[in-house]
């Protein structure tokens, strides 16, 4: 019994003295909050100057070591875990291009919702030969250039084929001129412009009202 009392004094007391500062820090620290946006959501940088960058820190504080940076137009930032409140600042643990750390939440924003395009990338550069023409489809806008004669159209959201997920249709119109038509885009991966060995990702076929039918190739605009 005497031996046990001796061991408790010689072992437990120094251990308590060693752990006490750490325990006090844990007791005084603000606990991580479960509030804010849920983890797994994808965010983008906001409020950072064009010649600056958002710092990724090793801990949720401005004086912590920098483990990486995110450009002012950075997107694809994945949120991890809860928030951490440090003073008046809120921090989020994130992952960006393989880097993991903490960023000030004031510089994060949910990216704007993209229109439903039914799986088609609506930023296409298209062309055809004999007769030569080119077309740029971006979002809800389309511009057709036929040998220098340019016409702009408003484009509907594409609709995927019910039985072929690689084919879409969309309508387009120019209210000022009354011009309108329909376009069909097919992801083939081997469209040819009939003048080179280059292969394009998409095949395009368009009909302008009761007038011309144009066919050509498209790639996603870089």
N, C-alpha and C positions, 0 to 999 in steps of 0.2 A: 504493500500500500504506500509506504514511504517512497519507494522507487517510482511509482506512478505519479505522485505529487511532484517529485523532482523533475521527471520528464516533462510534465505539463508546464512547469515554470521555465525550464531550459530550452524547450523547443517551441511551444505554442506562443509564448510571450514575444520572442523575437520575430516570429512569423506574422503575428498581428501587427507589430510595429512596422514591418516592411510593407504589408498590404494596406495599411491605413490610408496613406496618401492617395493611392489609386482608388480605393473605395470612396473616399471623399469626393474625388473628381467625378466619379460615376454618379454619385448622388446629386451633385450640383449641376451636372450637364443637362441640357434640354434633350429629352428623349426624341428619337426620330418620329416624325409624324406620319401617320398612315393616310393623311389627306392628300389633296392635290390630284394630279392626273395619275391613273393607274400605270403600273409598270408594263413595259412591252409596247407602249404607244410610240409612234414615230413623230419627231418634232424637227423644227428648222431653227436656224439662228435668226434673231431679230434684234434691231437696235444697236448693231455694231457697225462702226464706220467702215467705209470701203477699203481704207488703208490700214485697218486694224484686224484683229482676230479674237475669237473667244478662247480663253485659256481653259484647259482641262487641268484640274488640280488633284493632287493625291489624296487630299482630305477636304471636307467642306468648309474651307476658310481661304481668304484671299492671300494669306501669307504662306500657304502650303506650297510644296514643290510643284512646279509645272510639269506635267507628264505628256502634254500634247496641246495642239491648237486646232481650232475649227475655223475655216474661212468665213468671212462675213455673209456669204451666200450659201453656207453649208446646209445640207438637208440630210435626211436619213439618220437622224440622231435618235437612238433607241433609249428610252427611259428604263432604269433599273431600280427596283426597290422603292422604299419610302423617301420622303423629303427629310431634310435636316434644317432646322432653324438655328441660325447663328446670329445673334444680335437682331438687327432689323432685316437681315438677308435670308432668303430661302435658297437652299442648294438642292440640286438633284444629281443623283448618281446616274451616269450615262455610259453608253458604248457607242463609239463612232470609228468606223473603219479599223476595227481591231484594237483601238485604244479605249481604255476604261478608266473612269475617274469621276470627279465632281465638277459641275459648272453652276454658275449663278443662274437661278431659274428666271430672273428678269430678262435674260437674253435668249429665252426659249419661247417658241410659239408654235402652235399647231399649224402645219402647212395648209394653205387654202384647199378646200375640197375640189377635186377635179371632176369635171362632168363625166357622167357614165358613158363610156365609149365602147362598151360591150367587148372589151379585149383588144380593140384596134388602137395603135399608137397614132393619135391625130396630129402628127407633125411630119407630113410626107412631102417629098420633092419628086415630082413625076415628069415624065417627058415622053414624046413620041416623035417618029420620023416620017417624012414623006406623006403628008405635009408635016413640017416641023412645028412643034408646040411644046410648051412646058407649063406646069401647074404646081402651085404650092398650096397645100391644105394644112391649115394650122387652127386647131380648135374649131370654132364655128365660122371660120373665114376661108374662102378659097379664091385664089387669083389665077386666072387663065391668061396666058400670053401666046397668041397665035401670030407669029411673025411680026411682033411689035404691037399688035392690036390687043390691048389688055382689058379684061373685064373682071370685075369683082363679084363674088356671090356670097350669100349666107348659106351655110351648110347645116343640115340637120344632124343630130347625133346618129352615128352608125348603128345599124341593127345587124346582128349576126344571123347567119343562116340557121334554120331550125335543125338541119341535119348535116351541116358542114361548118365546124367551128372556125375554119380558116377563110370564110367568105363573108363579106359584109356589103350592105347596100346603104346608100345615103342619098337624100335629095338635096338639090341646091336651087337657089333662085336669086334674081336681081330685081327687086321691086320697082326700081326706077325704069328699067327697060322692058320688064316683063319676061326676060329670058329665064328659063328654068330647065331642069333636067334631072337625071338620075345617074348615079355612078355605082359601079360594082368593083370592089377591091378584093383580090384573092391573094393570100400568102402562098406563093408557089416556091420561092427560093431559087428560081432559075429563069426568070423573065429575061428575054433578050430584046435589045433595042434594034436588032437587025443590021447594025453597023459596026459593032465591036464584039470582042470576046467577053465583055463585062456581063455579069449576071446580077439581076436585081431581085430584091426580096419579094416584091409585090407585083401583080399584074392588075392593070386598071382598064376598065371599059366604061365609057361615059356616053350618054345620049343627051343632046341638047334639044328639048322639045321634039318637034317633028323634023329637025334639021340634021345636023351632022352627028355621026357616031365616031368617036375617037377611042383608040386603044393604045396603050403604052405600058410603061413600067414605072415603078416607084421604089424609093428607098426612104427609110427614116432620115429626116434631116439631122445632120451631126450637130 
